[in-house]
Amino acid sequence: MALAVLAAAAFFLCLAPASLNACPTSPALNASYATIYSIPNGCEQSSCDYFLAARLNDADPTYLDFWLEGNADGWIAVGFSATPLMANSDVLACALDSNNDNTAVAIDAWNGPGNSNTRDTQQDLCPNVLEYTGGRFMCSFSRAINTGDPNGQDLQLDDNLFLLLGTGSNPSTANPPALTIHTVTPLSSSSMLNVVSRAFESDYRVFARIPAGCERSLCTYYLAVRTNPDDPDTLDFELEGDAQSWIAIGLSKTASMESADVSGCVVQA
C-alpha cells in the first residue's frame, strides 16, 4: 500500500472574510463529521442529551458545517468565547420557530458584556437541516470561519476558544424568534478548543496525541491518518508537533526501531 505523507510540519489556513450573502453547497446527509462535544461523554449520537460536531465544507473550506442535536423545549446552542464566561460570546443556535412548533430555525446571536443575548444584526448562518421532532433538535448549518462581520459580533472560529453548551426550555414568542434565558447555566469546556482543527478530523482517525487528550494545536506530537478519498490504495497522513529540525512516524513489525519504515517532515536548511 502506498503511503502519502503531509509535506509540511505545520498547516496554515489563510481565511479572507466570506461574502455576506454567499452560502456554500450544503453537505450530503450522510457526510462525515468530527465530534466536538457530547453529553454524556462518549454517548451514541442519537441518545446524547447534547451533541455537537463539525466539518470543513467540501465545496468551500472557508466554511464550517455544524451538526447540533439534543433534547430541549425551546432552543439548543453553542457559544464561543475567549473566557469560560458567557459575556462577549458568539452564539450559534437552533430554536423553535414561533410560527410552527414542529420547525426549527437557525439563529446567529451574541451575548453582550452583561450576558444579555441578542440576535446579530447580520445573520451569517446558512441552514441545511432544521428539524424538531419529539422534543429533539437535529440541526445542520454552515458558517464562515471568518465572517468579516462589521458589527464585531462574530469571533474567528480558527482561534482557540472556550465552548459554552446550553439549552433553553421556553420557546421565544418573538418573530423572528430569539433565545430566552437558559434553564440550566451553560456548561463550559474545561479548556480552549480550536474547532477548525477538530473539524479536520471528520474523516481522519487520530492515532497519537502527546500529551494524551491534548487539543491538536497544543499537542507536542499529533498523528492522524485517513484513506485517500480519490485513491483507496493511498493513505493520507497529518503529522504536527513541536520540533527543532524534524518530526516523524515509524512503522515497524516490532517495538524496535530496527528495520522500521520512517516517514516525516524536515525543516529545510
BADORO-666637 format. One record per residue (C-alpha): residue in three letters; x, z, y. Coordinates in nm, 4 decimals, decimal comma. Each point is the difference from the previous one (the first is absolute). Layout:
<recs>
 res       c1       c3       c2
 ALA        X        Z        Y
...
</recs>
This chain:
<recs>
 res       c1       c3       c2
 MET   0,0000   0,0000   0,0000
 ALA   0,1414  -0,0952   0,3392
 LEU   0,0562   0,2700   0,2590
 ALA  -0,0684  -0,0450   0,3690
 VAL   0,1525   0,2609   0,2319
 LEU  -0,1043   0,0708   0,3561
 ALA   0,2978  -0,1268   0,1948
 ALA  -0,0005   0,2617   0,2739
 ALA   0,0677   0,3720   0,0081
 ALA  -0,2746   0,0546   0,2544
 PHE  -0,3249  -0,1836   0,0726
 PHE  -0,1138  -0,0691   0,3534
 LEU  -0,3476  -0,1192   0,0970
 CYS  -0,0298  -0,1120   0,3623
 LEU  -0,3575   0,0110   0,1194
 ALA  -0,1352  -0,1550   0,3166
 PRO  -0,3391   0,1225   0,1234
 ALA  -0,2846  -0,1734  -0,1827
 SER  -0,2425  -0,2328   0,1707
 LEU  -0,2942   0,2071   0,1255
 ASN  -0,2698  -0,2058  -0,1701
 ALA   0,1859  -0,1235  -0,3082
 CYS  -0,0845   0,1227  -0,3482
 PRO   0,1999  -0,0955  -0,3076
 THR  -0,1461  -0,1323  -0,3240
 SER  -0,1759   0,2809  -0,1857
 PRO   0,1750   0,1273  -0,3160
 ALA  -0,1443  -0,0944  -0,3375
 LEU  -0,2380   0,2549  -0,1505
 ASN   0,2478   0,0562  -0,2844
 ALA   0,3031   0,0279   0,2315
 SER   0,2600   0,2625  -0,0869
 TYR   0,0389   0,2926   0,2411
 ALA   0,2581   0,2787   0,0183
 THR  -0,1554   0,3463  -0,0115
 ILE   0,0863   0,1930   0,3154
 TYR  -0,2008   0,3178  -0,0591
 SER  -0,2530   0,1272  -0,2516
 ILE  -0,1969   0,3244  -0,0245
 PRO   0,0315   0,1572  -0,2512
 ASN   0,3585  -0,1184  -0,0394
 GLY   0,0338  -0,2572  -0,2788
 CYS  -0,3754  -0,0481  -0,0408
 GLU  -0,1531  -0,3213  -0,1318
 GLN  -0,1099  -0,2024   0,3045
 SER  -0,3697  -0,0091  -0,0892
 SER  -0,0094   0,3785  -0,0447
 CYS   0,2130   0,1031   0,3007
 ASP  -0,1652   0,2031   0,2735
 TYR   0,2257  -0,1923   0,2404
 PHE   0,2077  -0,3104  -0,0673
 LEU   0,2207  -0,2005   0,2377
 ALA   0,2032  -0,3081  -0,0938
 ALA   0,1708  -0,2800   0,1915
 ARG   0,1712  -0,3349  -0,0459
 LEU   0,1599  -0,2663   0,2167
 ASN  -0,2444  -0,2827   0,0637
 ASP   0,0982  -0,3064  -0,2046
 ALA  -0,0790  -0,2520   0,2730
 ASP   0,1474   0,1981   0,2899
 PRO   0,2484   0,2823  -0,0804
 THR  -0,0281   0,1315   0,3568
 TYR  -0,3343   0,1424  -0,1181
 LEU  -0,0696   0,2846  -0,2414
 ASP  -0,3032  -0,0100  -0,2294
 PHE  -0,1433   0,3493  -0,0526
 TRP  -0,2290   0,1282  -0,2747
 LEU  -0,1825   0,3235   0,0904
 GLU  -0,2340   0,1581  -0,2540
 GLY  -0,1643   0,3355  -0,0523
 ASN  -0,3063   0,2212   0,0118
 ALA  -0,1522   0,0832   0,3382
 ASP  -0,3395   0,0085   0,1687
 GLY   0,1029  -0,1403   0,3365
 TRP   0,3534  -0,1380   0,0156
 ILE   0,3449  -0,0117  -0,1594
 ALA   0,3204  -0,0568   0,1945
 VAL   0,3779   0,0043   0,0115
 GLY   0,1889   0,1027   0,3111
 PHE   0,3610  -0,0757   0,0907
 SER   0,1848   0,2469   0,2192
 ALA   0,3494   0,0880   0,1195
 THR  -0,0831   0,3644  -0,0844
 PRO  -0,2109   0,1705  -0,2703
 LEU  -0,2657   0,0598   0,2673
 MET  -0,3052  -0,2070   0,0943
 ALA   0,0875  -0,0392   0,3679
 ASN   0,1149  -0,3496   0,1007
 SER  -0,0621  -0,1478  -0,3429
 ASP  -0,0970  -0,3567  -0,0918
 VAL  -0,3112  -0,0002  -0,2237
 LEU  -0,1274  -0,2678  -0,2407
 ALA  -0,3408   0,0755  -0,1463
 CYS  -0,3064  -0,1107  -0,1912
 ALA  -0,3339   0,1416   0,1123
 LEU  -0,3633  -0,0448  -0,0864
 ASP  -0,1650  -0,2726   0,2056
 SER  -0,2526   0,1672   0,2276
 ASN  -0,2351  -0,2940  -0,0663
 ASN   0,0294   0,0020  -0,3787
 ASP   0,0614   0,3057  -0,2200
 ASN   0,1433  -0,2148  -0,2801
 THR   0,2542  -0,1865   0,2108
 ALA   0,3393   0,1082   0,1300
 VAL   0,1833  -0,1117   0,3128
 ALA   0,3718   0,0094   0,0786
 ILE   0,0977   0,1990   0,3099
 ASP   0,3268  -0,0030   0,1939
 ALA   0,0170   0,3361   0,1788
 TRP   0,2322   0,2373   0,1840
 ASN   0,0297   0,3783   0,0223
 GLY   0,0986   0,0968   0,3523
 PRO   0,2046   0,3008   0,1164
 GLY  -0,3006   0,2300  -0,0463
 ASN  -0,0774  -0,1316  -0,3516
 SER  -0,3110  -0,1812   0,1271
 ASN  -0,0628  -0,3166  -0,2003
 THR  -0,0924  -0,3210   0,1805
 ARG  -0,0288  -0,3613  -0,1043
 ASP   0,2950  -0,2105   0,1112
 THR  -0,0753  -0,2231   0,2933
 GLN   0,1492  -0,2822  -0,2054
 GLN  -0,1242  -0,0094  -0,3615
 ASP   0,2895  -0,1293  -0,2139
 LEU  -0,1375   0,0293  -0,3542
 CYS  -0,0864  -0,3098  -0,2040
 PRO  -0,2711   0,0987  -0,2547
 ASN   0,0277  -0,1297  -0,3573
 VAL  -0,2164   0,2212  -0,2255
 LEU  -0,2396   0,2592   0,1450
 GLU  -0,2178   0,1712  -0,2605
 TYR  -0,1842   0,3296  -0,0178
 THR  -0,1709   0,0799  -0,3306
 GLY  -0,1126   0,3335  -0,1394
 GLY   0,1793   0,2000   0,2655
 ARG   0,3294  -0,1830  -0,0517
 PHE   0,1871  -0,2215   0,2447
 MET   0,2006  -0,2995  -0,1266
 CYS   0,1601  -0,1704   0,2964
 SER   0,2690  -0,2587   0,0513
 PHE   0,1228  -0,1133   0,3402
 SER   0,3125  -0,1543   0,1495
 ARG   0,1917   0,1067   0,3100
 ALA   0,3110  -0,1334   0,1677
 ILE   0,3012   0,2266  -0,0452
 ASN   0,0602  -0,0410   0,3727
 THR  -0,3233  -0,0863   0,1819
 GLY   0,1495  -0,0057   0,3474
 ASP  -0,3035   0,2013   0,1146
 PRO   0,0315   0,0131   0,3824
 ASN  -0,1939   0,3275   0,0111
 GLY   0,2604   0,1946  -0,1965
 GLN  -0,2487   0,1028  -0,2668
 ASP   0,1781  -0,1557  -0,3005
 LEU   0,3239   0,1237  -0,1546
 GLN   0,2475  -0,2346  -0,1666
 LEU  -0,0528   0,0481  -0,3721
 ASP   0,3600  -0,0834  -0,0940
 ASP   0,1080   0,3350   0,1522
 ASN   0,0310   0,3195  -0,2016
 LEU  -0,3269   0,1845   0,0658
 PHE  -0,2079   0,2861  -0,1337
 LEU  -0,3252  -0,0927  -0,1746
 LEU  -0,3234   0,1849   0,0801
 LEU  -0,2667  -0,0338  -0,2693
 GLY  -0,3552   0,0860   0,0992
 THR  -0,3713  -0,0426  -0,0683
 GLY  -0,3172   0,0878   0,1880
 SER  -0,3456   0,0916  -0,1256
 ASN  -0,2238  -0,0960   0,2872
 PRO  -0,0575  -0,3686   0,0655
 SER   0,0241  -0,1000   0,3633
 THR  -0,3214  -0,1050   0,1710
 ALA   0,1946  -0,2007   0,2578
 ASN  -0,0218  -0,3773   0,0002
 PRO   0,2659  -0,1104  -0,0708
 PRO   0,0765   0,3146  -0,2043
 ALA   0,2749   0,2451   0,0913
 LEU   0,1665   0,2779  -0,2001
 THR  -0,1710   0,3368   0,0154
 ILE   0,2012   0,3197  -0,0418
 HIS   0,1498   0,0385  -0,3483
 THR  -0,1527   0,2401  -0,2508
 VAL   0,3364   0,1284  -0,1246
 THR   0,3214   0,0019   0,2031
 PRO   0,1862  -0,3196  -0,0974
 LEU   0,2842   0,0379  -0,2461
 SER   0,3425  -0,0937   0,1376
 SER   0,2731  -0,1525  -0,2142
 SER   0,2822   0,2477  -0,0624
 SER   0,2553  -0,2380   0,1509
 MET   0,0207  -0,3220   0,1985
 LEU  -0,0690  -0,3205  -0,1934
 ASN   0,0734  -0,3647   0,0757
 VAL  -0,3140  -0,1797  -0,1109
 VAL   0,1650  -0,3436   0,0279
 SER   0,2765   0,1046  -0,2386
 ARG  -0,2610   0,1329  -0,2406
 ALA  -0,2017  -0,3214   0,0294
 PHE   0,3017  -0,1967  -0,1235
 GLU  -0,0462   0,1812  -0,3301
 SER  -0,3411  -0,1578  -0,0662
 ASP   0,1460  -0,2265  -0,2671
 TYR   0,3348   0,1752  -0,0565
 ARG   0,0627   0,2792  -0,2472
 VAL   0,2256   0,2726   0,1369
 PHE   0,2733   0,0964  -0,2479
 ALA   0,2102   0,2370   0,2084
 ARG  -0,0342   0,2190   0,3084
 ILE   0,2839   0,2346   0,0977
 PRO  -0,0904   0,2715   0,0865
 ALA  -0,2973  -0,0099  -0,2387
 GLY  -0,3275  -0,0768   0,1766
 CYS   0,1681  -0,0910   0,3298
 GLU  -0,1620  -0,2346   0,2543
 ARG   0,1719  -0,3378  -0,0478
 SER   0,1495  -0,0195   0,3495
 LEU   0,1467   0,3512  -0,0465
 CYS   0,1363  -0,0473  -0,3536
 THR   0,3742  -0,0053  -0,0513
 TYR  -0,0656  -0,2373  -0,2931
 TYR  -0,3122  -0,2048  -0,0753
 LEU  -0,0636  -0,2588  -0,2725
 ALA  -0,3188  -0,2004  -0,0669
 VAL  -0,0601  -0,3019  -0,2251
 ARG  -0,2747  -0,2574  -0,0499
 THR  -0,0543  -0,3229  -0,1921
 ASN   0,0406  -0,2947   0,2357
 PRO  -0,3506  -0,1388   0,0692
 ASP   0,1219  -0,3623  -0,0123
 ASP   0,2286   0,0336  -0,3032
 PRO  -0,0891   0,2666  -0,2597
 ASP   0,3454  -0,0392  -0,1590
 THR   0,1605   0,1400   0,3159
 LEU   0,0106   0,3574   0,1252
 ASP   0,0086   0,0885   0,3701
 PHE   0,1943   0,3142   0,0899
 GLU  -0,0232   0,2088   0,3175
 LEU   0,3039   0,2222   0,0437
 GLU   0,0351   0,2238   0,3040
 GLY   0,2045   0,3013   0,0984
 ASP   0,2806   0,1583   0,1978
 ALA   0,3510  -0,1212  -0,0820
 GLN   0,3248  -0,0835   0,1778
 SER   0,0840  -0,3184  -0,1876
 TRP  -0,2319  -0,0741  -0,2956
 ILE  -0,3089   0,0997  -0,1942
 ALA  -0,0704  -0,1119  -0,3567
 ILE  -0,2021   0,0276  -0,3192
 GLY   0,1603  -0,0195  -0,3436
 LEU  -0,1847  -0,0987  -0,3183
 SER   0,1466   0,1233  -0,3266
 LYS  -0,0997   0,0462  -0,3633
 THR   0,1620   0,3449   0,0122
 ALA   0,0355   0,2792   0,2546
 SER   0,3567  -0,1149   0,0605
 MET   0,1302  -0,2266   0,2778
 GLU   0,1988  -0,2007  -0,2536
 SER  -0,1377  -0,3522  -0,0584
 ALA  -0,2715   0,0550   0,2620
 ASP  -0,1555  -0,2922   0,1905
 VAL   0,0287   0,0843   0,3711
 SER  -0,1909  -0,1522   0,2931
 GLY   0,0296   0,1221   0,3551
 CYS   0,0402  -0,0523   0,3708
 VAL   0,3358   0,0153   0,1778
 VAL   0,0749   0,0347   0,3697
 GLN   0,1817  -0,3132   0,1134
 ALA   0,3405   0,0652   0,1516
</recs>
